[in-house]
Amino acid sequence: NIHETQNLIKKPKPYKMLQRLILLSLSLTTITATAFILPPSITTSPTRTFTKLNSSTSSSSYDLSLFSPCKVNLFLRIIRKRPDGFHDLASLFQTIAFGDTLHLKLLEESDEDVNTLTDDVFECNMEDVPTDKSNLVLKALDLMRDKTGCQKFFKAKLVKQVPAQAGLGGGSANAATAMFGANELMGRPATLDQLIEWSGDLGSDITFFLSQGTAYCTGRGEILDPITPSPFSSETKICIVKPKNIGLSTPSVFRALDYDKLSSRDPQELLDTFLEKGVLGVEKNDYVNDLEDPAFRVVPELLALKNEVEECGFDFVMMSGSGTSLFGLGGGDDAIEKTRERFTGRDDVSIFETNFLSRGEGWFEGEIME
């Protein structure tokens, strides 16, 4: 019963959440530099690489370049529909070393591509990504000006790899990265706690991307309980399989939700199990996503694709978020090799091989260029 299920969320103890947020804030606010790029060529390595911006790089006309990682949901419980139309959820989020890059430059009157300093300049390499005010990057920059009163404008270039409507949180990650970068170039008028508080104004998942990479999220997803240090190894390999010609909007999946078919698993119990046993030590039925059933009913081809991925030999296969990406964990290199053999060359599926990623002392590191 959905009304009984809503009582299953055990709120994090306030002092515990505060302690985690203070530790997170201290680890990030001590960072004195912010030009970190994690090239795709090293995404299978937990070692961070720092790239200075200079005249020989494509980002030389920008002040700052930041990696914007995406995420998977290791479990996702839907608790209830709220009076405001949103849903309360409980989910364990984990960042992965697959993502986008956001270049930012603080605009000055002398810049050639600026007529008046009254708006941001934005471009993106991926077709069909809006470059008007509906884009979350521009919304994030507007939010920073509104909240801080600092009327600075930016030139922004978003280099995307993460597909849209994939359940990987790519757009939300871009917004969080834009907030962080704008705050740096504005001279840090906001604390990390303020960024976390403000991010909920833009969307449900954005708050998570200001964490250290592993977090238990409740409410609409904006109530953040960071898990630090992450109990999950950054060497954990994960394979993402995304149908190319199938997209699912989050509202369409929620409209198809059958509340009678929601899992009865206690989300706190699921969280404790993952933290105790690790992502590869849990049982298959611990990987719960209440949005899989409605997504598969809206797009039956997605269920057929999941069955194909399972046949590759992964220990665990599940849809991330509201889809349409599926991820495989465990099974070793054999499962990944079978996935390559099965899907490489197909024009209807993309595969991304990567690993877990944790911020550690910060993935926003490096140097702001003079």
C-alpha positions as CSV (number, residue, x, y, z in Angstrom):
1,N,0.0,0.0,0.0
2,I,1.5,3.3,-1.1
3,H,0.4,5.1,2.1
4,E,2.1,2.5,4.2
5,T,5.2,2.5,2.0
6,Q,5.7,6.3,2.5
7,N,6.7,5.6,6.1
8,L,9.6,3.3,5.1
9,I,12.0,6.2,4.5
10,K,14.0,6.7,7.7
11,K,15.2,10.3,7.7
12,P,19.0,10.6,8.1
13,K,19.8,11.7,11.6
14,P,20.2,15.6,11.5
15,Y,23.6,15.6,13.2
16,K,24.9,12.9,10.9
17,M,23.8,14.8,7.8
18,L,25.2,18.0,9.1
19,Q,28.5,16.3,10.0
20,R,28.7,14.9,6.4
21,L,27.9,18.2,4.8
22,I,30.5,20.0,6.9
23,L,33.2,17.5,6.0
24,L,32.2,17.8,2.3
25,S,32.3,21.6,2.5
26,L,35.7,21.6,4.2
27,S,37.2,19.3,1.6
28,L,36.0,21.4,-1.3
29,T,36.4,24.9,0.0
30,T,40.1,24.3,0.6
31,I,40.5,23.8,-3.1
32,T,42.5,26.7,-4.5
33,A,42.2,25.8,-8.2
34,T,39.5,24.8,-10.6
35,A,40.5,23.7,-14.1
36,F,40.1,19.9,-14.0
37,I,39.6,17.9,-17.2
38,L,39.2,14.1,-17.1
39,P,39.9,13.1,-20.7
40,P,37.8,10.1,-22.1
41,S,41.1,8.3,-22.7
42,I,41.6,7.8,-18.9
43,T,38.1,7.2,-17.8
44,T,38.9,3.6,-17.0
45,S,41.5,4.7,-14.5
46,P,40.7,6.1,-11.0
47,T,43.8,8.4,-11.3
48,R,42.9,12.0,-11.9
49,T,44.7,13.9,-14.7
50,F,45.1,17.7,-14.6
51,T,45.4,19.7,-17.8
52,K,46.6,23.3,-17.8
53,L,44.9,25.6,-20.3
54,N,47.2,27.0,-22.8
55,S,47.4,28.2,-26.4
56,S,47.9,24.7,-27.7
57,T,44.6,23.4,-26.4
58,S,41.1,23.9,-27.8
59,S,40.0,25.3,-24.4
60,S,42.6,28.1,-24.5
61,S,40.0,30.8,-24.9
62,Y,38.3,29.8,-21.6
63,D,39.2,30.6,-18.0
64,L,38.1,27.3,-16.6
65,S,37.3,23.7,-17.8
66,L,35.4,21.3,-15.6
67,F,34.5,17.6,-15.9
68,S,30.8,16.9,-15.5
69,P,30.3,13.2,-14.7
70,C,27.0,11.4,-14.9
71,K,25.5,8.9,-12.5
72,V,23.6,5.6,-12.1
73,N,21.0,4.7,-9.5
74,L,22.0,1.6,-7.6
75,F,18.5,1.3,-6.3
76,L,15.5,3.6,-6.8
77,R,12.4,3.3,-4.7
78,I,9.3,5.5,-5.4
79,I,7.6,6.2,-2.1
80,R,4.5,8.2,-2.9
81,K,3.0,10.9,-5.1
82,R,3.0,14.2,-3.3
83,P,0.2,16.9,-3.3
84,D,2.4,19.1,-5.5
85,G,2.5,16.4,-8.2
86,F,6.1,15.4,-7.6
87,H,7.1,12.0,-6.1
88,D,9.0,11.2,-2.9
89,L,11.8,8.8,-3.7
90,A,14.7,7.1,-2.0
91,S,17.7,6.2,-4.1
92,L,21.4,5.4,-3.8
93,F,23.3,7.5,-6.4
94,Q,26.8,6.9,-7.7
95,T,28.9,8.9,-10.1
96,I,30.7,7.3,-13.0
97,A,33.8,8.4,-15.0
98,F,31.7,9.1,-18.1
99,G,30.6,12.6,-18.7
100,D,30.8,15.9,-20.4
101,T,33.2,18.9,-20.2
102,L,32.1,22.5,-19.5
103,H,34.3,25.4,-20.5
104,L,33.7,28.7,-18.9
105,K,35.0,32.2,-19.5
106,L,34.1,35.4,-17.6
107,L,33.1,37.9,-20.2
108,E,34.7,41.3,-20.3
109,E,33.9,44.4,-22.4
110,S,37.0,43.8,-24.5
111,D,35.8,40.3,-25.7
112,E,35.3,40.3,-29.5
113,D,32.1,38.2,-29.4
114,V,30.4,40.4,-26.9
115,N,28.3,43.5,-27.7
116,T,26.9,44.2,-24.3
117,L,27.4,42.4,-21.0
118,T,23.8,41.6,-20.5
119,D,23.6,37.9,-21.4
120,D,25.6,34.7,-21.5
121,V,27.1,33.3,-24.7
122,F,26.4,29.5,-25.0
123,E,27.2,26.8,-27.5
124,C,27.1,23.0,-27.4
125,N,28.6,20.4,-29.8
126,M,25.6,17.9,-29.6
127,E,22.7,18.4,-32.0
128,D,19.2,18.8,-30.5
129,V,20.6,20.2,-27.2
130,P,18.8,23.5,-26.8
131,T,21.1,26.5,-26.6
132,D,18.4,28.9,-25.4
133,K,17.3,29.7,-21.8
134,S,15.7,26.3,-21.5
135,N,19.2,24.8,-21.1
136,L,20.0,23.9,-17.5
137,V,23.5,25.5,-17.9
138,L,22.0,28.9,-18.7
139,K,19.4,28.4,-15.9
140,A,22.2,27.7,-13.5
141,L,24.1,30.8,-14.5
142,D,20.9,32.9,-14.1
143,L,20.3,31.3,-10.7
144,M,23.8,32.2,-9.5
145,R,23.4,35.9,-10.5
146,D,20.0,36.0,-8.8
147,K,21.2,34.4,-5.6
148,T,24.5,36.2,-5.2
149,G,23.6,39.5,-6.7
150,C,26.9,39.3,-8.7
151,Q,26.0,40.4,-12.2
152,K,28.7,38.6,-14.1
153,F,28.1,37.0,-17.5
154,F,29.9,34.1,-19.1
155,K,30.9,32.4,-22.4
156,A,30.1,28.7,-22.0
157,K,30.9,25.8,-24.2
158,L,29.4,22.4,-23.3
159,V,31.1,19.4,-24.9
160,K,28.6,16.6,-24.5
161,Q,29.1,12.8,-24.6
162,V,26.2,11.8,-22.3
163,P,23.0,11.2,-24.3
164,A,19.7,12.9,-23.4
165,Q,16.8,10.9,-21.9
166,A,19.2,8.3,-20.7
167,G,18.5,8.2,-16.9
168,L,22.2,9.2,-16.3
169,G,21.5,12.8,-15.1
170,G,23.7,14.4,-17.7
171,G,21.7,17.7,-17.8
172,S,21.6,17.9,-14.0
173,A,25.3,17.3,-13.8
174,N,25.9,20.1,-16.3
175,A,23.8,22.5,-14.1
176,A,25.7,21.6,-11.0
177,T,29.0,22.1,-12.8
178,A,27.9,25.4,-14.1
179,M,27.0,26.6,-10.6
180,F,30.3,25.5,-9.2
181,G,32.3,27.1,-12.1
182,A,30.3,30.4,-12.0
183,N,30.9,30.6,-8.2
184,E,34.6,30.2,-8.7
185,L,34.9,32.8,-11.4
186,M,32.7,35.2,-9.4
187,G,35.2,35.0,-6.6
188,R,33.3,32.4,-4.5
189,P,30.5,34.6,-3.1
190,A,28.6,31.4,-2.1
191,T,29.6,28.5,0.2
192,L,29.2,24.9,-0.9
193,D,26.2,24.6,1.5
194,Q,24.5,27.5,-0.2
195,L,25.1,25.9,-3.7
196,I,23.6,22.7,-2.3
197,E,20.6,24.6,-1.0
198,W,20.0,26.7,-4.2
199,S,20.5,23.7,-6.6
200,G,17.1,22.3,-5.6
201,D,15.5,25.3,-7.3
202,L,16.6,24.0,-10.7
203,G,15.8,20.3,-10.5
204,S,15.7,17.2,-8.3
205,D,19.0,15.5,-9.2
206,I,21.3,18.6,-9.3
207,T,22.0,18.6,-5.6
208,F,23.7,15.2,-5.9
209,F,26.3,16.4,-8.3
210,L,27.6,18.7,-5.6
211,S,28.4,15.7,-3.4
212,Q,31.6,13.6,-3.4
213,G,30.1,11.0,-5.7
214,T,28.1,8.6,-3.5
215,A,24.9,9.8,-1.7
216,Y,21.5,8.6,-0.4
217,C,18.9,11.0,-1.8
218,T,15.3,11.4,-0.7
219,G,12.5,13.8,-1.1
220,R,12.3,14.6,-4.9
221,G,16.0,13.7,-4.9
222,E,17.1,17.0,-3.6
223,I,17.6,15.9,0.1
224,L,21.2,14.8,0.1
225,D,22.9,12.5,2.6
226,P,26.5,12.2,1.3
227,I,28.3,9.0,2.0
228,T,31.9,9.8,2.6
229,P,34.3,8.3,2.0
230,S,32.6,6.3,-0.7
231,P,32.5,2.6,0.3
232,F,32.7,1.6,-3.4
233,S,36.0,1.2,-5.2
234,S,36.7,3.6,-8.1
235,E,38.0,0.5,-9.9
236,T,34.5,-1.0,-10.1
237,K,33.9,-1.4,-13.8
238,I,30.5,-0.6,-15.3
239,C,29.1,-1.0,-18.8
240,I,26.3,1.3,-20.0
241,V,24.1,0.2,-22.9
242,K,21.8,2.9,-24.4
243,P,19.4,2.4,-27.3
244,K,20.1,5.2,-29.8
245,N,16.7,5.8,-31.2
246,I,14.6,5.4,-28.1
247,G,14.2,8.1,-25.5
248,L,12.0,8.4,-22.4
249,S,11.0,11.5,-20.7
250,T,10.7,11.3,-16.9
251,P,7.1,12.6,-16.9
252,S,6.0,9.9,-19.4
253,V,7.5,7.1,-17.2
254,F,5.8,8.5,-14.0
255,R,2.5,8.7,-15.8
256,A,2.7,5.0,-16.5
257,L,3.5,4.2,-12.9
258,D,1.3,1.5,-11.3
259,Y,1.5,2.1,-7.5
260,D,0.2,-1.4,-6.8
261,K,3.4,-2.8,-8.4
262,L,5.9,-0.8,-6.4
263,S,8.5,-2.7,-4.5
264,S,7.9,-3.3,-0.8
265,R,11.6,-3.2,0.1
266,D,12.6,-0.8,2.9
267,P,14.9,1.7,1.3
268,Q,16.9,2.0,4.5
269,E,17.4,-1.7,4.5
270,L,18.6,-1.6,0.9
271,L,21.0,1.2,1.8
272,D,22.4,-0.7,4.7
273,T,22.8,-3.8,2.5
274,F,24.8,-1.9,-0.2
275,L,27.0,-0.2,2.4
276,E,27.7,-3.4,4.2
277,K,28.2,-5.8,1.3
278,G,29.2,-3.5,-1.6
279,V,27.8,-3.3,-5.1
280,L,29.1,-6.7,-6.1
281,G,28.3,-8.5,-2.8
282,V,24.5,-7.9,-2.7
283,E,21.8,-10.1,-4.2
284,K,20.1,-9.6,-7.5
285,N,16.9,-8.6,-5.9
286,D,18.7,-5.8,-4.0
287,Y,18.9,-3.9,-7.3
288,V,15.5,-2.4,-7.3
289,N,14.2,0.3,-9.7
290,D,10.5,1.1,-9.3
291,L,10.6,2.9,-12.7
292,E,11.6,-0.2,-14.7
293,D,8.1,-1.6,-15.0
294,P,6.5,1.5,-16.3
295,A,9.4,2.2,-18.6
296,F,9.2,-1.3,-20.1
297,R,5.4,-0.9,-20.6
298,V,5.9,2.4,-22.4
299,V,8.8,1.0,-24.5
300,P,8.7,-2.8,-24.6
301,E,11.9,-2.8,-26.7
302,L,13.7,-1.7,-23.6
303,L,12.8,-4.9,-21.8
304,A,14.0,-6.9,-24.8
305,L,17.3,-5.0,-24.7
306,K,17.7,-5.7,-21.0
307,N,17.3,-9.4,-21.7
308,E,20.1,-9.1,-24.3
309,V,22.4,-7.4,-21.9
310,E,21.8,-10.0,-19.2
311,E,22.8,-12.7,-21.7
312,C,26.3,-11.2,-21.8
313,G,27.0,-12.6,-18.4
314,F,26.8,-9.6,-16.0
315,D,26.0,-10.4,-12.4
316,F,23.6,-7.4,-12.2
317,V,21.7,-5.6,-15.0
318,M,19.3,-2.7,-14.3
319,M,17.9,0.4,-15.8
320,S,19.3,3.7,-14.5
321,G,16.8,6.3,-13.3
322,S,13.8,6.7,-15.6
323,G,15.8,5.2,-18.5
324,T,16.6,4.4,-21.2
325,S,20.1,3.5,-20.3
326,L,20.8,0.0,-18.8
327,F,23.9,-0.8,-16.8
328,G,25.8,-4.0,-16.2
329,L,28.0,-4.8,-13.2
330,G,30.1,-7.8,-12.3
331,G,30.9,-10.7,-14.5
332,G,34.4,-9.5,-15.1
333,D,36.1,-8.7,-18.4
334,D,34.3,-11.7,-20.1
335,A,30.9,-9.9,-19.7
336,I,32.3,-6.7,-21.1
337,E,33.9,-8.5,-24.0
338,K,30.6,-10.3,-24.8
339,T,28.8,-7.0,-24.7
340,R,31.3,-5.5,-27.2
341,E,30.9,-8.6,-29.5
342,R,27.1,-8.4,-29.3
343,F,26.5,-4.6,-29.7
344,T,29.6,-3.1,-31.5
345,G,28.6,-2.2,-35.0
346,R,24.9,-2.1,-34.3
347,D,23.3,1.2,-35.4
348,D,20.6,1.0,-32.7
349,V,22.7,0.8,-29.6
350,S,25.6,2.7,-28.0
351,I,27.8,1.2,-25.3
352,F,30.0,3.0,-22.9
353,E,32.6,1.2,-20.8
354,T,33.7,3.1,-17.7
355,N,34.1,2.8,-13.9
356,F,32.9,4.3,-10.7
357,L,34.2,7.8,-9.8
358,S,34.5,9.5,-6.4
359,R,35.4,13.1,-5.9
360,G,37.9,12.4,-3.2
361,E,39.5,15.8,-2.5
362,G,37.7,17.3,-5.5
363,W,37.3,16.6,-9.2
364,F,37.2,20.4,-9.6
365,E,40.9,21.0,-9.3
366,G,43.8,22.6,-11.3
367,E,44.5,26.2,-12.0
368,I,42.4,29.2,-13.1
369,M,44.4,30.6,-16.0
370,E,45.5,34.2,-16.0
